[in-house]
Amino acid sequence: MKHRIFIVLASMFVCFNLYSQNVQPTISDPKELAAVEQQKEEVFQKLFKDPTNLSLLFRYANLSIMVGDLEGAIGVFEQMLIYDSKLPRIRLELGVLYFRLGAYALANNYLKSVKEFNPPPEVEARVDQFLEAIVSAEEPFQWQQNLSIGFKRTTNGNSGINADFIEIGDFLLEVDQESKRQSDRSSLYNYSLSVDQDLNHPRGDNIQYFFSYGADRFDTFNQFDIQSNVISARRNFNLDEHIFSFFNLEDPVFSPNINLLRVVLNRQEILRSGRLSLDYSGQLDGGSSMLFSYYREEKIFRSGRQKNGRVNGVSFGQSFVWSGPQALYGYKVILENYRANAGYEFYENYGLEFSYSQPFLDNWQFSSKYSYQDKSHDEDYPLFGSRQDQMESLRFNMLKSMGACWSLNLGLIFNDSRSTISIYKRRANNFSAQINYQCFK
């Protein structure tokens, strides 16, 4: 018995002092979290005097779960079974905790063992739910579909010019009123299918497939109706941490992916593009994450073939967690160049993005993004002269979950495109509302 007590104390001392957060704590308020940590330490001190007290052990395990230390709680529950192997509630707790950590084989064993003790119907039903979830989680293909329908109100439904005059050489031509921006309403239709293939690799590698169809159909200016199709595949290689160690990354992932896009304007295809990108991402010290990407894209325009060409670009970004409000914020820097069939379509683009998101009110998720791009063309445009474009956009989204299958998405976008050539000046503000459904079987 003394030997077992020593094992319990030694194991718990290691768990407490080598504490690591396996999942996010269930408590978001820093003061409350600190208070729970203090309670956990106090219970731990009591266990030195009474290490076989099952009530104290259970309380210590629950406090560990609250602060996100699932592995610490598992260690305590397993020690409790040493004293009494006939504790179906503890076996159930262990099954749930191993399930949350993704250790499905251990979770399956503990959950099935609960049934050996003839549990109440409600407990058996909960066990069956988790056993079904394990079977689903271990399927090599996980897929999800999403269907959304909504409307959009835009201040520039006709893609009108945001200028009073167009300069051609030394002449100024007045822009017709019909060519200036006019508002319109459109209907939005979107469908997407996401498939995740588990490759049963020791490092957890997987392949992600994605397909989407979208349509934006205007009430008045239907000549600007747009449809788009996207098909993509992404292979994720989970790397050993010593690879590219100069980044000092934890859990590094290398992800080559290919993305195919087709755009149709008023039933006529106007663009096809194929993009290959190589992404490298991981966790940095201090809780931030990093993404570095190189990409190459081929663009084919059905009209104006002088614009056909190739984009080469790199981007670098970081995201950070603000634990207080449970917010996520970050930035991304973009550098790219475009080489087309005509020299005046060549350009260099410099971009910058800032993003921020956090939970808001009851079941709402707020997100925002500011984007800035600066495009400088290498040669003068025929008749119009030199061209340099500056584009800014500010996006706000409010997403509300309405049960397991439905959600509401409200969006507000401000776009402003400025240019040294007046015909490329555009400004538009859009408001959209969409209902999403994602429980297809």
N, C-alpha and C positions, 0 to 999 in steps of 0.2 A: 504493500500500500504506500509506504514512504517513497518507494521508487517511482510509482505512478504520480504522486504529488510533485516530485522533483521534475518529472517530464512535463507536467502541465505548466508549472511555474517557468521552466526554461523555455518552453514553446511560446507561452504568452509574452514573456519578456522580450524574446526576439521579435515577435509580431508587433509589439508595441513600439519598440525602439527602431525597427526598420519599417515603420509605417509607410505605406505608399497608397496613393489614391488610385483605386482601380477603375472607378466610375465617378461621375459628377455627384457631389453630395446632394441629398434631398433637400437641404436647407440652403437658401440663396443669401440670406442676410448674414453678413460677416460677424455681427455681434452674437447672433443666435448660434452660429457655427462654432464660435470660440467658446460659448457657454457649454455646448454639447461636448466639445473636446475636453473641457475641464471636468465635466461629469464622468467622461470615459476614464480619465486619469484617476479620479477619486475611486471609482469602482475597481480599477486595476489595483490600487493600493490595498483595498479591502480584501481582494482575492489572495494577497500574500498571507493574510491571517486565516482565511477560510477558503482554500483553493478548490474544495469539492462542493461548494455551495452552488447548486444548480440554478437557483434564482439569480445569484450574482453573475454567473457565467452567461445566462440568457440575456440579462440586462446589458452586460458588456458587449455581447454579440450584436444586439439591436442598436446600441450606440455606434458601433463600428459601421453598421450598414448606413446609418444616418449621415456619417461623414464620408461615405464612399469607399470605405475599406472592406470590400467584400471578401478578400482573401483572409483578412484578419478574423472576420466573423466565421468563415468556414473553418479556420483552425480551432476556434473555440467550440463550435458545434461538434466537430469531430472528436474533440477531447471529451465532450459530454457523453458521447456514445460509448466511450471507454468505461465510464462508471455505470451506465445503464443503456444497454443496447436496445431495449424495448421502449424507445421514445419516438413514436410515429410523427409527432409534430416536428421534432428536430430533423428527422429524415426528410420531411416535406420541405423544411426551410433550406436544407442542404441542396435538395434537388432544384429548388427555385434559384438559389445563389449560383450554382454551377451552370444553370441555364443562362442566367444573365451574363456570365463570363464566357459563354460560348463553348463550355466543356460538356458537350451533349452526351457523351458516353457515360460520364460520371453522373450527370443529372438523370439520365434514364435509369441507371441502377438504383439510385436513392428513391426516385419517384415510384418505381415499381415495388420497392420494398415496403412502401407505405401500405399498399393493399394487403399485405400479409397480416396486418393487425386489425382487419375488419373496420376501417374507419367509417364515420358517418357519411351518408349519401352526399352531402354538400362538399366534404373533403375529397371523396372519391371523384366527384365531378371535376373539381379543380385539378386533381392529379391527371385525369384524362385530358383536360385542356392542354396542360403542359406537354404530355406525351404526344398529342397530335401536333403541337407546335414544334416539337423536336423532329418528328418525321418530316414536317414541311421544311424546317430549317436545313435538314440534311439532304434535301433534294438538290441534284447538281444544277438545276435551272430554277431561279427565282424570277418571276416576272410580275410586272405591274402595268396596268393600263390607266390612262387618264383621259377623260372627255370633258371639255369645257365649252360653254356657250355663253355669249354675252354681247355687249354693245360697246361702241366707242364713239365719243364725241370729239371731233377735231376741228381746230380753227383754220386748218389748211387742207381741206379735202381735195382741192383741185391741184395741189402742189404748186400753188401760185408763187410768183416772184415777189420778193420783199424789197422792191426798188421802184422808184418813179421813172427813172431813165436808164437806158442801156447805151453804153458808149461803144461805138464801132469806129476805130480809127480816131478821126477828129470830129465825128458827128455824134450828137446825142439824140436818141430816139425815145419818145415818150412811150411808157408801157401802157398798153390798153388796160382799161379797168377790169375786163374779163380775165386778164392774165394775172391779176393780183390775187392774193390768197382769199379764199372764201370757205366758210365753215360747212361741214356736212356731218352726217351721222352714218355709221356703218355697223354691220353685224359681224361678230367674231365667232369663228368655229375652229376648234383645235382638238386634235387627237394625238396621243403619244403612247408608245409601247416601249418599256424598258425591260431588258432581260439581263440577269446576272448569272453567269456560268461559273460555278465553283470547280476549279481544276484539281481538287484534292491534292494540292501541293503542300509539302511540309511547312512552307512559309505562308500559306494562305493565298497564293496567286489566283487571280480570276480574270474573266473577260466580261466586259460590259457592252451590250448591243443596245442601240437606240434607233427608233424610227418615229417620225412625227409628220403630221400634215396640218397645215394652217391655212385659213382663208379669211380675208378682210374684204367685205363686200359693201360698197357704198350705196346710199339711197339715191343720191343725185348724180355724182360724178363716177358712174360705174365704169368709165373708161380707165379708171385707176384701181379697179378691183385687183387684188393680189392674192395669189396662192403660192405656197411654198412646201417643198418636201425636203426632209433631212434624214439621211441614213448615216450612222456612225458605228464604229467598233473601237473598243479601247482595251488593251491588254495591260494588266497591272502586274509588275514584277516587284515583290517585296524583297528588298535587298538586305544583306548583312550590313550592320552599322559601320564596319570598317571601310566599306567601299565609298570612295570620294569623301574620306573622313575630314578633308580640309573644310568642308561645310559644317562639320560638327553636328550632324543631323541625327535625330533619333527616328526609328521606324522609316527609313528612306524607301521611296517607291519610284521606280522608273516605269513610265507609261507611254509607249508609242500608241498613237491612235490616228484613224483616218475618218474624215468627215466629208460627205457628198451632199451638195445643195443644188436644188433646182427651183427657179423662180419663174412664175407665169404672171404676166400682166394682161388683163382683159382677154384671157384665153390664148394668148400668144406667149410662147416661151421666150424670155429675154436673157436669161443667164443660167449657166451651169458652172459649178466650181467644185474642185476637189482639193482637200487640204490634208496634209500629213504633218503631224506635230509630234515632238518628242518632249515629254514632260518629266521633270525631276522634282520631287516634293518630299517633305519630311517635317519633323518637329524640331524647333530650335530651343536653346536654353531660355528660360523665362516664360515658357508656355506658348510662344508664338509658333506659327507654321510658315513654311516658305514654299514657293512654287517658281521654278525656272522653266521656261518653255522656248523651244525653237520650232518654227513652223514654216512650211512652204506651201503656197496655194496657187493653183492654176485656175484662171478665170477665162471663160469663153462666152462672149456676148453674141447673140444672134443678129443684132444690128449694130452698126458701128464697129466693125471688126478691128479698126485701128486701136480699140481699147483692150483687145485680148492680150493677156500677159501673165506675168508671174510675180507673186508677192513672196519676199523673204523677210522674216521678222523674228525678233526675240522679245520676250517679256519676262519681267521679274516682279514678284509680289510677295507680300507678307500679310498675315492676318493675326489678330490679337484678341484675347478673351478678356473682357472686363467683368470680373466675377461678381461685383456688387449688383449691377442691374441685369446680369446674365447677358451682356451685350457682346457682339462680335463686330470688330471694325478692322479695316485694312486698306492697303493701297496696291496699285499695280502700275508699273512703268512699261511703255511699249515703244519699240523702235523698229521700223520696217521700211522697205523700199519696194517700189512697183516698177517693173520693166515691161512695157507694152510694145505693140507693133509700130506705134508712132512715137517719136521722141517727145512731143509736147504732152503726151500722156504719162511720161515718167514722173514719178514723184517720190519724195521722202516724207514719212509720216512720223511724228513724235506725239505720243499719247500718254495721258495720266488719268488714273481713276482712283476715287476714294469711295469706300462703302461703309455702311453702318447698319446694324440690325439688332433688335432686341424684342423680347415679349412686351406686350402692351395691353393694359386693361384685362378683360376676361376672355381668354382664348384667342387673342389677337397677336399677330406677329408683324411688327413694323420693320420695314427695310428701306434703305435709300442708297442711291449711287449718283455720284457726280463724275462726268467724263469730259475730257478736253482733248482735242486733236488739232494738230497743226500740220497741214500738207503744203509743201513747197514743190511746184512743178519745175522740171529742169529747163524746159524751153518755152518760148512764147507761144500762145495759142494763135492760130491764123485769125486775122482780123481783130481779135480782142486783146492781144498783148500778153503780158506776164500774168500768171495765175498763182495765187496763194489763198488757201482756204483755212478757216478756223471754225471748228465745230464744237459746240458745247451742248450738253444735255444734263438734265437733273431729273431723276426718277424717284418717285415715292410709291411704296406698295403697302397695303394693309391686307393681311391674309387672316381669315377667321375660320377655325375649324368648327364644323357643325356636325358633330358625331363622327363615327368611324369612317364614313364614306363620302361625306359632302364637305365642301369648303367654299368660302366666298373670297374673291380676290378683287380689291379695288386698287386702281392704278392712276397715277397722275404723272405726266411727262411734259417737260419743257425742253424744246429743241430750238437751237439757234445756229444757223450756218451762215457765216460771213465769208465774203470772197472779194478779191480785187476785180473780178469779172461779175457784173451785176446780175447776169442771168442765172448765176449759181447761188444767189442769196435766197435763203429760205428760212422761215420761222413758223413753228407750229407748236400748239399746246394741245395735249390729248388727255381726255379723261375716259377711263374704261371701267367696266364692272363685269365680272365673269363668275359663273357658277361652275364648280368642278365636281366631277364624280369619279371615284377610283376603285370601286368594289366590283369589278367585272370578274366573272368566274368562267 
